[in-house]
């Protein structure tokens, strides 16, 4: 069964019908007049030329004068629909309905242009604010494609967001399900355990966007732990030093007293042990007071291989170096100290004469330095950065905490994990460019 189609009904067709009917009526009237008056051929031709053709020409002019501004209005409205507010309607009429309609369309274009300008300025401010924030933030369109991001999101994804623009969320490690009301989640479960994802929906320039904000839970936990340990060590340092100082002083005084009263060395030796252990314990506590020390970070451009050569020269153990011919921006003194700590740990856990490896790798976002050993691996990774905790018989449990503090104050991060492909562990330093 075919669909019924109606004939197009337009101003042009209506005007054409009107002119045709009026011309037909005029011809009928003239024919009657010519018939009743028995007019000659010349008279009939003259009248037709003087009446019919001027009328048709006048009708055509009226049509053009009316149709042109209407087409101009249509073009202007189409431009407005496409957010182009530069087109203006300028009809020849200086009064009447068409003039009023043209003025209103022009006023509407001006008003929308000003509103769009203000809206664009606000949108630019929002995008600039997003770019300045240290938290990874990304904007996705209604199809789940990356529209905008910031440097922190580039660091999170491992690639400048400009290169990932219009990539799907899945390619960036995020899962987006528009069927479930715009549900978002991190695809990698190991990463999801370290980051909290929040999202919201908003509209900009008539388009619907998803704003995704990632919060580093691990960093917040580390900061909370750092503050807690700082408070505890400060209290312990104060209380222990207040208790040990008089004990140490009293022990030295008693040593002098026993030396003058008796030749028996046993009491003096016992008191000397008490004084010595008191002094050692005070030094031990004071070392913990430096766990959260704020360093004067002096970052500068340096070559990683130069730093590595200085550090490797301090050890007799075999150390292999790979990919360290890169430049980075860091504090050379703090970086050297961290590398010394990590290499020393790697040598201590390595079995026999197994070489320790140092591997460098640089990207557009930062430099990664790995210190790899072939030991037994990390048995209790949860306590790695806990002060006072150590698996060494003579360890103090502060080396890794101090190292992480030094790296984090340079805007980087320090992580330790077991090797996936072989036995042992690797410490990874990451520093931004």
ZATI-618439 format. One line per 4 residues: their letters; for each residue x, y, z of N, C-alpha, C, CB. Coordinates in steps of 0.2 Angstrom, whole numbers. Glycine has a CB too. Example, Ala and Ser with C-alpha at 12.3 -4.5 7.8 and 13.67 -1.06 7.14 Angstrom:
2
AS = 66/-28/39/62/-22/39/66/-16/39/57/-22/45 ~ 64/-11/35/68/-5/36/64/0/39/70/-3/29 .
This chain:
433
XXXX = 4/-6/0/0/0/0/4/6/0/-5/0/6 ~ 4/11/-5/8/16/-6/5/22/-1/8/19/-13 ~ 10/26/1/9/32/5/6/37/1/15/34/9 ~ 1/41/4/-2/46/1/2/52/2/-10/48/3 .
XXXX = 3/56/-4/8/62/-3/4/68/-5/14/61/-8 ~ 4/73/-1/1/79/-2/5/84/-6/-1/83/4 ~ 2/88/-10/5/93/-15/9/98/-10/1/96/-20 ~ 15/100/-12/18/105/-8/14/112/-8/25/107/-11 .
XXXX = 13/115/-3/10/121/-2/15/126/1/4/120/3 ~ 16/131/-3/21/136/-2/18/143/-4/27/135/-5 ~ 22/148/-1/20/155/-3/20/156/-10/25/160/1 ~ 26/153/-13/27/154/-21/21/151/-25/33/151/-23 .
XXXX = 19/145/-23/13/142/-26/6/146/-25/12/135/-24 ~ 5/149/-19/-1/153/-18/-1/159/-22/-1/154/-10 ~ 5/162/-22/6/169/-26/5/168/-33/12/172/-24 ~ 8/162/-36/7/160/-43/-1/159/-44/11/154/-45 .
XXXX = -4/156/-40/-11/154/-41/-15/161/-41/-14/149/-35 ~ -13/165/-36/-17/171/-36/-16/176/-42/-14/176/-30 ~ -10/176/-44/-9/180/-51/-12/177/-57/-1/180/-52 ~ -12/170/-57/-15/167/-63/-23/168/-63/-14/159/-62 .
XXXX = -26/168/-57/-33/169/-56/-35/176/-58/-36/167/-49 ~ -31/181/-55/-33/188/-57/-32/189/-64/-28/192/-53 ~ -27/186/-67/-26/188/-74/-31/184/-79/-19/185/-77 ~ -33/179/-76/-39/175/-80/-45/179/-79/-40/168/-77 .
XXXX = -47/182/-73/-53/186/-72/-52/192/-77/-54/188/-65 ~ -46/195/-77/-45/201/-81/-46/200/-88/-38/204/-79 ~ -44/194/-90/-44/193/-97/-52/192/-99/-40/187/-99 ~ -56/188/-95/-63/187/-96/-66/194/-96/-66/183/-90 .
XXXX = -65/199/-92/-68/205/-92/-66/209/-98/-66/209/-86 ~ -60/209/-100/-58/212/-106/-61/209/-113/-50/212/-107 ~ -61/203/-113/-65/199/-118/-72/201/-119/-64/192/-118 ~ -75/202/-113/-82/204/-114/-83/211/-116/-86/203/-107 .
XXXX = -78/215/-114/-79/222/-116/-77/223/-123/-73/227/-112 ~ -72/219/-125/-70/219/-133/-76/217/-137/-64/215/-134 ~ -79/212/-134/-85/209/-138/-91/214/-139/-87/202/-135 ~ -92/217/-133/-98/221/-133/-97/228/-137/-100/223/-126 .
XXXX = -90/230/-137/-89/236/-141/-86/235/-148/-83/240/-137 ~ -86/229/-150/-84/227/-157/-77/230/-158/-89/229/-162 ~ -72/230/-153/-66/233/-154/-62/229/-159/-62/233/-147 ~ -57/233/-162/-53/231/-168/-47/227/-165/-50/237/-172 .
XXXX = -43/223/-169/-38/219/-167/-32/224/-164/-35/215/-173 ~ -31/230/-167/-26/234/-165/-28/237/-158/-25/240/-170 ~ -34/238/-157/-36/240/-150/-35/235/-145/-44/243/-150 ~ -37/229/-147/-37/223/-142/-29/222/-140/-40/217/-145 .
XXXX = -25/222/-145/-18/221/-144/-15/227/-140/-14/221/-151 ~ -17/233/-141/-14/239/-137/-16/238/-130/-17/245/-140 ~ -22/237/-129/-25/236/-122/-21/230/-118/-33/235/-122 ~ -21/225/-122/-17/219/-118/-10/221/-117/-17/213/-123 .
XXXX = -7/224/-121/0/226/-120/1/231/-114/4/229/-126 ~ -4/236/-114/-4/241/-108/-7/239/-102/-8/247/-111 ~ -10/233/-102/-13/231/-95/-10/225/-93/-21/230/-96 ~ -11/219/-97/-9/213/-95/-1/212/-93/-10/207/-100 .
XXXX = 3/215/-97/10/214/-96/13/218/-90/14/216/-103 ~ 11/225/-90/13/228/-84/10/225/-77/10/235/-84 ~ 4/222/-78/2/219/-72/6/213/-70/-6/216/-73 ~ 8/209/-75/12/203/-73/19/205/-71/13/199/-80 .
XXXX = 22/210/-74/28/213/-71/28/215/-64/31/218/-76 ~ 22/219/-63/21/221/-56/21/216/-51/15/226/-56 ~ 17/210/-53/16/205/-49/23/201/-47/11/200/-52 ~ 27/201/-53/34/198/-52/38/202/-47/37/197/-58 .
XXXX = 38/208/-47/42/213/-43/39/212/-36/41/220/-45 ~ 33/212/-35/30/211/-28/32/204/-25/22/211/-28 ~ 32/199/-29/35/192/-27/42/193/-25/34/187/-32 ~ 46/196/-29/53/196/-27/54/200/-21/57/199/-33 .
XXXX = 51/206/-20/52/210/-14/50/207/-8/48/216/-15 ~ 45/202/-9/43/198/-3/47/192/-2/35/196/-4 ~ 49/189/-7/52/182/-6/59/183/-4/52/178/-13 ~ 63/188/-6/70/189/-5/71/190/3/73/196/-8 .
XXXX = 68/195/6/69/195/14/67/189/17/65/201/17 ~ 62/185/15/60/179/18/66/174/18/53/176/15 ~ 69/173/12/74/169/11/80/171/15/76/168/3 ~ 81/178/16/86/180/20/85/178/27/87/188/19 .
XXXX = 79/179/30/77/177/36/79/169/37/70/178/38 ~ 77/165/33/78/158/33/86/157/34/75/154/27 ~ 90/160/30/97/159/30/100/161/37/100/163/24 ~ 97/167/39/100/170/45/98/165/51/97/176/47 .
XXXX = 92/162/51/90/157/56/94/151/56/82/156/56 ~ 95/149/50/100/143/49/107/144/52/100/141/42 ~ 109/150/51/116/152/53/116/152/61/118/158/51 ~ 110/155/64/110/155/71/109/148/74/103/159/73 .
XXXX = 106/143/70/105/136/73/112/133/73/101/132/68 ~ 117/135/68/123/133/68/128/137/72/126/132/61 ~ 126/141/76/129/145/81/134/150/77/134/141/85 ~ 131/152/71/135/158/68/130/164/68/136/156/60 .
XXXX = 132/169/72/128/175/73/130/181/69/128/176/80 ~ 134/180/64/137/186/60/132/188/54/144/184/57 ~ 128/183/52/123/185/46/118/189/49/121/178/43 ~ 116/195/45/111/199/47/106/200/41/114/206/48 .
XXXX = 100/201/42/95/202/37/93/210/36/88/199/40 ~ 94/212/30/93/219/29/88/220/23/100/222/27 ~ 82/220/25/76/221/20/76/228/17/69/218/23 ~ 73/228/11/72/235/8/67/239/12/71/235/1 .
XXXX = 62/235/15/57/239/19/59/242/25/51/234/20 ~ 57/248/26/59/252/32/53/252/37/61/259/31 ~ 48/248/36/42/248/40/38/242/39/38/255/40 ~ 33/240/43/29/235/42/31/228/45/28/234/34 .
XXXX = 27/223/43/28/216/46/35/213/45/23/211/44 ~ 37/213/39/44/210/37/50/214/40/45/211/29 ~ 49/221/41/54/225/44/54/223/52/53/232/44 ~ 49/222/55/48/220/62/51/213/63/41/220/64 .
XXXX = 49/208/58/52/202/59/60/201/58/49/197/54 ~ 62/205/53/69/205/52/73/208/58/71/210/46 ~ 70/214/61/73/217/67/74/212/73/70/223/69 ~ 68/208/74/68/203/79/73/198/78/61/200/80 .
XXXX = 74/196/72/79/190/71/86/193/72/78/188/64 ~ 87/199/70/94/202/71/95/203/79/94/209/68 ~ 90/206/82/91/206/90/92/200/93/84/210/93 ~ 89/194/91/90/188/94/97/185/92/85/183/91 .
XXXX = 99/187/86/106/185/85/111/188/89/108/186/77 ~ 110/195/90/115/199/94/115/196/102/113/206/94 ~ 109/195/104/108/192/111/111/185/112/100/192/113 ~ 110/181/107/113/174/107/121/175/107/110/170/102 .
XXXX = 123/179/103/130/180/102/134/182/108/132/185/96 ~ 130/187/112/133/189/118/133/184/123/129/195/121 ~ 127/180/123/126/174/128/132/169/127/119/171/128 ~ 133/167/120/138/162/119/145/165/121/137/161/111 .
XXXX = 146/171/120/152/174/122/154/173/129/153/181/120 ~ 149/175/133/149/174/140/150/166/142/143/177/144 ~ 146/162/139/146/155/140/153/152/138/141/151/136 ~ 156/154/133/162/152/130/168/154/135/164/154/123 .
XXXX = 167/160/138/172/162/143/172/158/149/171/170/144 ~ 166/157/151/165/153/157/168/146/156/158/152/159 ~ 166/143/150/169/136/148/176/136/148/166/134/142 ~ 179/141/145/187/142/145/190/142/152/189/148/141 .
XXXX = 186/146/156/189/146/163/188/139/167/184/151/167 ~ 183/136/166/182/129/169/187/125/166/175/126/167 ~ 189/125/159/194/120/157/201/122/159/194/121/149 ~ 202/129/160/209/131/162/209/129/170/210/138/162 .
XXXX = 204/129/174/204/127/181/206/120/181/197/129/184 ~ 202/116/177/204/108/177/211/107/175/199/105/171 ~ 214/111/170/221/110/168/226/111/174/222/114/162 ~ 224/116/179/228/118/184/228/113/190/226/125/186 .
XXXX = 223/109/191/222/105/196/227/99/196/215/103/197 ~ 229/97/202/234/92/203/231/85/203/238/92/209 ~ 224/85/203/220/79/203/219/77/196/214/79/207 ~ 219/70/194/218/68/187/210/69/186/220/61/186 .
XXXX = 209/73/181/202/75/178/202/74/171/200/82/181 ~ 196/71/169/195/71/161/188/72/160/197/64/159 ~ 187/75/154/180/76/151/179/71/145/179/83/149 ~ 173/67/145/171/63/140/165/65/137/171/55/143 .
XXXX = 164/64/130/158/66/127/152/60/128/159/67/120 ~ 147/61/126/141/56/127/142/49/124/135/59/124 ~ 147/49/120/149/42/117/155/39/121/151/43/110 ~ 157/42/126/163/40/130/170/41/127/162/32/131 .
XXXX = 170/46/123/177/48/120/180/54/124/176/49/113 ~ 186/54/125/190/59/128/189/65/125/197/57/129 ~ 187/71/128/186/77/125/192/82/128/179/80/126 ~ 193/82/134/198/86/137/201/83/144/195/93/139 .
XXXX = 207/85/146/210/82/152/215/87/154/213/76/150 ~ 219/85/159/224/89/162/230/85/163/222/92/169 ~ 236/89/165/242/85/165/242/80/170/247/90/167 ~ 238/80/176/238/75/180/235/69/177/234/77/187 .
XXXX = 230/70/173/227/64/170/232/61/165/220/66/166 ~ 236/65/162/241/63/157/246/58/161/245/68/154 ~ 248/60/167/252/56/171/249/50/173/254/60/177 ~ 242/50/174/239/44/177/238/39/171/232/46/179 .
XXXX = 237/41/165/236/37/159/243/35/156/231/40/154 ~ 248/39/157/255/37/155/255/40/148/256/30/154 ~ 251/45/146/251/48/139/248/54/139/248/43/134 ~ 251/59/135/248/66/135/241/66/133/252/71/131 .
XXXX = 236/69/136/229/68/134/228/71/127/225/72/140 ~ 232/76/125/230/78/118/231/73/113/235/84/117 ~ 236/68/114/237/63/110/231/57/110/244/59/111 ~ 228/57/116/223/52/117/216/55/116/223/50/124 .
XXXX = 215/62/113/209/65/112/205/61/107/210/72/109 ~ 198/60/109/193/56/105/194/48/106/193/58/98 ~ 199/46/110/200/39/111/194/37/116/207/38/114 ~ 193/31/115/187/28/119/190/27/126/185/21/117 .
XXXX = 185/28/131/187/27/138/190/20/139/181/27/143 ~ 188/15/136/191/8/137/199/8/135/188/3/132 ~ 201/12/130/208/12/128/212/16/133/209/16/121 ~ 209/20/138/212/24/143/212/20/150/209/31/143 .
XXXX = 209/14/150/209/10/156/203/12/160/215/12/160 ~ 197/15/157/191/16/160/185/12/157/190/24/161 ~ 181/10/161/175/7/158/169/12/159/173/0/161 ~ 165/13/153/159/17/153/153/14/150/161/24/149 .
XXXX = 148/14/154/142/10/152/136/15/152/140/4/157 ~ 134/18/146/129/23/146/122/20/148/129/26/139 ~ 122/14/147/115/10/148/113/10/156/115/3/145 ~ 118/11/160/117/11/167/118/18/170/122/6/171 .
XXXX = 115/23/166/115/29/169/122/33/169/112/30/176 ~ 127/31/164/133/33/164/138/31/170/133/41/165 ~ 138/24/171/142/21/176/149/20/174/139/14/178 ~ 154/22/178/161/22/177/164/18/182/164/30/177 .
XXXX = 170/15/179/174/11/184/181/10/180/171/4/186 ~ 186/9/185/193/8/182/193/0/180/198/10/187 ~ 196/-1/174/196/-8/172/201/-12/175/197/-8/164 ~ 207/-10/177/212/-13/180/211/-14/188/219/-10/179 .
XXXX = 210/-19/191/208/-20/198/213/-18/202/206/-27/199 ~ 220/-19/200/225/-17/205/226/-9/205/232/-20/202 ~ 224/-6/199/224/1/200/218/4/203/224/4/192 ~ 212/0/202/206/3/205/207/2/213/200/-2/203 .
XXXX = 211/-2/216/212/-2/223/215/4/226/215/-9/225 ~ 219/7/221/223/13/223/220/20/222/230/13/220 ~ 214/20/218/211/26/215/204/26/216/213/27/208 ~ 201/31/219/194/32/219/191/36/213/192/35/226 .
XXXX = 186/34/210/183/37/204/177/40/206/183/32/198 ~ 176/46/204/170/50/205/168/53/198/170/55/210 ~ 161/54/196/160/56/190/153/60/191/159/51/184 ~ 152/65/186/146/69/186/145/71/178/146/75/190 .
XXXX = 138/72/177/136/74/170/135/81/170/130/69/168 ~ 136/84/164/135/91/163/134/93/156/140/96/167 ~ 131/99/154/131/101/147/135/107/146/123/102/146 ~ 138/107/140/142/113/138/141/113/130/149/112/140 .
XXXX = 139/119/128/138/120/121/133/116/118/145/120/117 ~ 128/114/121/123/110/119/125/102/119/121/112/112 ~ 130/101/121/132/94/121/133/91/128/139/93/118 ~ 132/85/129/132/81/136/139/78/137/126/76/136 .
XXXX = 142/80/143/148/77/144/148/74/151/153/83/144 ~ 153/69/152/154/66/158/161/69/161/154/58/157 ~ 161/71/167/167/73/171/169/68/175/166/80/174 ~ 175/65/174/178/60/178/184/63/183/180/54/174 .
XXXX = 183/62/189/189/64/194/191/58/197/186/69/199 ~ 198/57/197/202/52/200/205/54/207/206/48/195 ~ 204/51/212/208/53/218/212/47/221/203/54/224 ~ 219/49/222/224/44/224/223/42/231/231/47/223 .
XXXX = 220/36/232/218/34/239/225/32/242/214/28/239 ~ 230/29/239/236/28/242/240/34/244/240/24/236 ~ 239/39/240/243/45/242/240/48/249/243/50/237 ~ 233/48/249/230/51/255/231/46/261/222/51/254 .
XXXX = 232/40/260/233/35/266/240/36/268/232/28/264 ~ 245/37/263/252/38/265/253/45/269/256/38/258 ~ 249/50/266/250/56/270/247/56/277/246/62/266 ~ 241/52/278/238/51/284/243/47/289/232/48/284 .
XXXX = 246/42/286/251/38/290/257/43/292/253/32/286 ~ 259/47/287/265/51/288/264/56/294/267/55/282 ~ 258/59/294/256/64/299/256/60/306/250/67/298 ~ 253/54/306/252/50/312/259/48/315/248/44/311 .
XXXX = 264/46/310/270/44/312/274/50/315/274/40/307 ~ 273/55/311/277/61/313/275/63/321/275/67/309 ~ 268/63/322/266/65/329/269/60/334/258/65/329 ~ 269/54/332/271/49/337/278/49/338/269/42/334 .
XXXX = 282/50/333/290/50/334/291/57/338/293/50/327 ~ 288/62/336/289/68/340/288/67/348/285/74/337 ~ 282/64/349/281/63/356/286/58/359/273/60/357 ~ 287/53/356/292/48/358/299/51/359/293/42/353 .
XXXX = 301/55/354/308/58/355/308/62/361/309/62/349 ~ 303/66/362/302/71/368/303/67/374/296/75/368 ~ 298/62/375/298/58/381/304/54/383/292/54/381 ~ 307/50/377/312/46/379/319/50/380/314/42/372 .
XXXX = 320/56/377/325/60/378/325/63/385/326/66/373 ~ 319/65/387/318/68/394/320/62/399/311/70/395 ~ 318/56/398/320/51/402/327/48/402/315/45/401 ~ 330/48/396/337/46/395/342/51/397/338/43/388 .
XXXX = 341/57/396/346/62/398/348/62/405/343/69/397 ~ 343/62/410/346/61/417/349/54/419/340/62/422 ~ 346/49/416/349/42/417/357/42/415/345/37/413 ~ 358/45/409/365/45/406/369/50/411/365/48/399 .
XXXX = 366/55/413/370/60/417/372/56/424/366/66/418 ~ 367/53/426/367/50/433/372/44/432/361/47/435 ~ 372/40/427/377/35/426/384/37/426/375/31/420 ~ 385/43/422/392/46/422/394/48/429/393/52/417 .
XXXX = 390/51/433/391/53/440/393/47/444/386/57/443 ~ 389/42/444/391/36/448/397/33/446/385/31/447 ~ 399/33/439/405/30/437/411/34/441/406/31/430 ~ 411/40/441/416/44/445/416/43/452/415/52/444 .
XXXX = 410/42/455/409/41/462/413/34/464/402/41/465 ~ 411/29/460/414/22/461/421/22/460/410/17/457 ~ 423/26/455/431/26/454/434/29/460/432/30/448 ~ 432/33/463/435/36/469/434/32/476/432/43/470 .
XXXX = 429/28/476/428/24/482/430/17/482/421/24/484 ~ 431/14/476/433/7/476/436/6/469/426/3/476 ~ 441/1/470/444/-2/464/441/-7/460/451/-4/466 ~ 435/-9/462/431/-14/459/428/-11/452/425/-17/463 .
XXXX = 430/-14/447/428/-12/440/421/-14/438/433/-14/435 ~ 418/-19/441/412/-21/439/406/-16/439/410/-27/443 ~ 406/-13/445/400/-7/445/402/-2/439/400/-4/452 ~ 408/0/438/409/5/433/408/3/426/417/7/434 .
XXXX = 410/-4/425/408/-6/418/401/-7/417/411/-13/418 ~ 397/-9/422/390/-9/422/387/-2/420/386/-12/428 ~ 389/3/424/386/9/423/389/12/416/389/14/429 ~ 395/10/414/397/13/408/392/10/402/404/11/406 .
XXXX = 390/4/403/386/0/398/379/4/398/384/-7/400 ~ 376/6/404/370/10/405/371/17/401/368/11/412 ~ 376/20/402/377/27/399/378/26/391/384/30/402 ~ 382/21/389/383/20/382/376/18/379/388/14/381 .
XXXX = 372/13/382/366/11/379/361/17/379/363/6/382 ~ 361/21/384/357/27/384/358/32/378/357/31/391 ~ 365/33/377/367/37/372/365/35/365/375/38/372 ~ 366/28/364/364/25/358/356/25/357/366/17/358 .
XXXX = 353/24/362/345/25/361/343/32/360/342/22/368 ~ 346/37/363/345/44/361/346/45/354/349/49/366 ~ 352/43/351/354/44/344/349/41/340/361/42/343 ~ 347/34/342/342/31/338/335/34/337/340/24/341 .
XXXX = 333/37/343/327/41/343/327/47/339/324/43/350 ~ 333/51/339/334/57/336/334/56/328/340/60/338 ~ 336/50/326/336/48/319/329/48/316/340/42/318 ~ 325/45/320/318/45/318/314/52/318/314/40/323 .
XXXX = 317/56/322/314/63/321/315/66/314/317/68/327 ~ 319/64/310/321/66/304/317/63/298/328/66/302 ~ 312/59/300/308/55/295/304/60/291/304/50/298 ~ 301/65/294/297/69/290/300/76/289/291/70/294 .
XXXX = 307/76/288/311/82/287/309/85/281/318/81/288 ~ 308/92/281/307/96/275/314/98/272/302/102/276 ~ 315/95/266/322/97/263/321/103/259/324/91/259 ~ 327/107/258/327/112/253/329/109/246/333/117/255 .
XXXX = 324/108/243/325/105/236/327/109/231/318/102/234 ~ 333/108/228/336/112/223/336/108/216/343/114/225 ~ 331/108/213/330/104/207/334/108/201/323/103/205 ~ 337/104/197/341/106/191/341/101/186/348/109/193 .
XXXX = 343/103/180/344/98/174/350/95/175/344/102/167 ~ 350/88/175/356/84/175/355/78/171/357/82/183 ~ 361/74/170/361/68/166/361/62/171/367/68/162 ~ 357/58/170/356/52/175/362/48/175/350/48/173 .
XXXX = 365/47/169/371/42/169/377/45/174/374/42/162 ~ 378/52/174/383/55/178/381/53/186/383/63/177 ~ 375/54/188/373/52/195/374/45/196/366/54/196 ~ 372/40/191/373/33/192/381/31/193/370/29/186 .
XXXX = 385/34/189/392/33/189/395/35/196/396/37/184 ~ 393/40/199/395/42/206/393/37/211/393/49/207 ~ 387/35/210/384/31/216/387/24/215/376/30/215 ~ 387/21/209/390/14/208/397/14/210/390/12/200 .
XXXX = 401/19/209/408/19/212/409/18/219/411/26/210 ~ 403/19/223/404/17/230/403/10/232/398/21/234 ~ 401/6/228/400/-1/229/405/-6/225/393/-3/227 ~ 407/-11/228/411/-16/225/407/-22/222/416/-19/230 .
XXXX = 401/-22/223/396/-27/220/395/-26/213/390/-27/224 ~ 394/-31/209/393/-30/202/386/-27/201/393/-37/198 ~ 386/-21/197/380/-17/195/380/-16/188/380/-11/200 ~ 374/-18/185/374/-17/178/369/-11/177/371/-23/174 .
XXXX = 371/-7/172/367/-1/170/364/-1/163/371/6/172 ~ 358/1/162/355/1/156/350/7/155/351/-6/155 ~ 350/10/149/346/15/147/346/22/152/339/13/148 ~ 352/23/154/352/29/159/355/35/156/357/27/165 .
XXXX = 356/35/149/358/41/145/353/46/144/362/39/139 ~ 350/48/149/344/53/148/345/59/153/337/49/150 ~ 342/64/151/342/70/156/335/70/160/343/76/151 ~ 336/73/166/330/74/170/331/80/174/329/67/174 .
XXXX = 326/82/178/325/88/182/324/85/189/320/93/179 ~ 329/86/193/329/83/200/334/86/204/329/76/200 ~ 334/85/211/339/87/215/344/82/216/336/88/223 ~ 350/83/213/356/78/213/358/75/219/362/81/209 .
XXXX = 358/79/225/360/77/231/355/72/234/361/83/236 ~ 348/74/234/343/69/236/343/63/232/336/73/237 ~ 343/64/226/343/58/221/348/53/222/343/60/214 ~ 354/56/223/360/51/225/359/47/231/367/55/225 .
XXXX = 357/51/236/356/48/243/350/42/242/353/53/248 ~ 345/43/239/340/38/238/343/32/234/334/41/234 ~ 347/33/229/350/28/225/354/24/229/353/31/219 ~ 358/27/233/363/24/238/359/19/242/367/29/242 .
XXXX = 353/21/245/349/17/250/346/11/246/344/22/253 ~ 344/12/240/340/7/236/346/2/234/337/10/231 ~ 351/4/231/356/-1/229/359/-5/235/362/3/226 ~ 360/-1/241/363/-5/247/358/-10/249/364/0/252 .
XXXX = 351/-9/249/346/-14/250/346/-19/245/339/-11/251 ~ 347/-18/239/347/-23/234/353/-28/234/347/-20/227 ~ 359/-25/236/365/-29/237/364/-34/243/371/-24/238 ~ 361/-31/248/361/-35/254/356/-41/254/358/-30/260 .
XXXX = 351/-40/249/346/-46/248/348/-50/243/339/-43/247 ~ 353/-48/238/355/-52/233/359/-58/235/359/-48/228 ~ 357/-64/232/361/-70/234/367/-71/230/356/-76/233 ~ 373/-72/234/379/-73/231/382/-67/228/379/-79/226 .
XXXX = 384/-68/221/387/-62/218/382/-60/212/394/-64/215 ~ 376/-61/213/371/-59/208/371/-52/207/364/-62/210 ~ 371/-50/201/372/-43/199/365/-39/201/374/-42/192 ~ 366/-33/203/361/-28/204/360/-24/197/361/-24/210 .
XXXX = 354/-23/195/353/-19/189/350/-13/190/348/-24/184 ~ 352/-8/186/349/-1/186/347/0/179/354/5/189 ~ 340/1/178/337/2/172/334/9/172/332/-3/170 ~ 335/13/167/332/20/166/327/20/160/337/25/165 .
XXXX = 322/24/160/317/24/155/314/31/155/312/18/155 ~ 314/34/150/311/41/150/305/42/145/316/46/148 ~ 300/45/147/294/46/142/293/54/142/288/43/145 ~ 288/56/139/286/63/138/284/66/145/281/64/133 .
XXXX = 282/62/149/279/64/156/284/64/161/273/60/158 ~ 289/59/161/294/59/167/299/53/165/290/57/173 ~ 303/53/170/309/48/170/308/42/175/316/51/171 ~ 309/36/173/308/30/178/315/27/179/303/25/175 .
XXXX = 317/26/185/323/23/187/321/17/191/328/28/191 ~ 324/11/189/322/4/192/329/2/195/319/-1/187 ~ 329/0/201/334/-4/205/332/-11/206/336/0/211 ~ 334/-16/202/332/-23/202/337/-27/205/330/-25/195 .
XXXX = 334/-32/210/339/-37/213/336/-44/211/339/-36/221 ~ 340/-49/213/338/-56/212/337/-59/219/343/-59/208 ~ 335/-56/224/334/-59/231/328/-63/231/334/-54/236 ~ 326/-64/237/320/-68/239/313/-65/238/320/-71/246 .
XXXX = 314/-58/236/307/-55/235/305/-51/242/302/-59/232 ~ 299/-48/241/296/-45/247/291/-49/250/293/-38/245 ~ 292/-51/256/287/-56/259/281/-52/263/291/-60/264 ~ 282/-46/265/277/-42/268/277/-35/265/278/-42/276 .
XXXX = 274/-34/259/274/-27/256/270/-22/260/272/-28/249 ~ 266/-24/264/261/-19/267/265/-15/272/256/-23/271 ~ 271/-18/275/275/-14/280/281/-11/278/277/-19/286 ~ 282/-11/271/288/-8/268/290/-1/270/288/-8/261 .
XXXX = 285/3/270/286/10/272/284/12/279/283/15/267 ~ 283/7/283/281/8/290/288/9/295/277/2/293 ~ 288/15/298/294/16/302/295/11/307/294/23/305 ~ 301/10/309/303/5/315/302/-2/312/298/6/321 .
XXXX = 299/-3/306/299/-10/304/305/-12/299/292/-11/300 ~ 308/-18/300/314/-20/296/314/-27/297/320/-16/299 ~ 317/-30/291/318/-38/291/325/-39/292/315/-41/284 ~ 329/-34/293/337/-35/294/338/-35/301/341/-29/290 .
XXXX = 343/-39/303/345/-40/310/348/-33/313/350/-45/311 ~ 351/-30/309/354/-23/311/351/-17/308/362/-23/310 ~ 345/-18/305/342/-13/302/338/-8/307/337/-15/297 ~ 337/-2/305/334/3/309/326/4/306/337/9/309 .
XXXX = 325/2/300/318/3/298/316/10/296/313/1/303 ~ 321/14/294/320/21/292/322/23/285/323/26/297 ~ 326/18/282/329/20/275/324/21/270/334/14/273 ~ 319/16/269/314/17/264/310/23/265/310/11/263 .
XXXX = 308/24/271/304/30/273/307/36/271/302/30/281 ~ 313/37/273/317/43/271/318/44/264/324/43/274 ~ 319/38/260/320/39/253/313/41/250/322/32/250 ~ 308/38/252/301/40/249/300/47/250/295/36/252 .
XXXX = 302/50/256/301/57/258/305/61/253/303/58/265 ~ 311/59/252/315/63/248/312/64/240/322/60/248 ~ 310/58/238/307/58/231/301/62/231/306/51/229 ~ 296/61/236/290/64/235/290/72/236/285/62/241 .
XXXX = 296/74/239/297/81/240/299/84/233/301/83/245 ~ 301/80/229/303/82/222/297/81/217/309/78/219 ~ 291/79/219/285/79/215/285/72/212/285/84/210 ~ 289/67/214/289/60/211/286/55/216/296/58/210 .
XXXX = 288/49/215/285/44/219/290/38/219/278/41/216 ~ 290/34/224/294/28/225/290/22/227/300/29/231 ~ 290/17/223/287/11/224/291/5/224/281/10/219 ~ 289/0/228/293/-7/228/288/-12/227/297/-8/235 .
XXXX = 290/-17/223/286/-23/221/290/-29/219/281/-21/216 ~ 287/-35/220/291/-41/217/291/-41/210/287/-47/220 ~ 296/-44/207/297/-45/200/292/-50/197/304/-47/198 ~ 289/-48/192/284/-53/189/287/-58/185/279/-49/184 .
XXXX = 293/-57/182/295/-62/177/301/-66/180/298/-59/171 ~ 304/-64/186/309/-68/189/309/-67/197/316/-66/186 ~ 313/-70/200/314/-70/207/317/-63/209/318/-76/210 ~ 315/-60/214/318/-54/217/313/-48/217/323/-52/212 .
XXXX = 315/-42/218/311/-36/219/314/-31/215/310/-34/226 ~ 310/-25/214/312/-19/210/309/-13/214/310/-20/203 ~ 314/-8/215/312/-2/217/311/3/211/317/1/223 ~ 306/6/211/305/11/205/304/18/207/298/9/201 .
XXXX = 309/22/205/308/29/206/305/33/200/316/32/207 ~ 300/37/201/297/41/195/298/48/197/290/38/194 ~ 301/52/192/301/59/193/299/63/187/309/61/194 ~ 295/68/188/292/71/182/297/75/178/286/76/184 .
X = 296/76/172/300/81/168/300/88/170/299/80/160 .
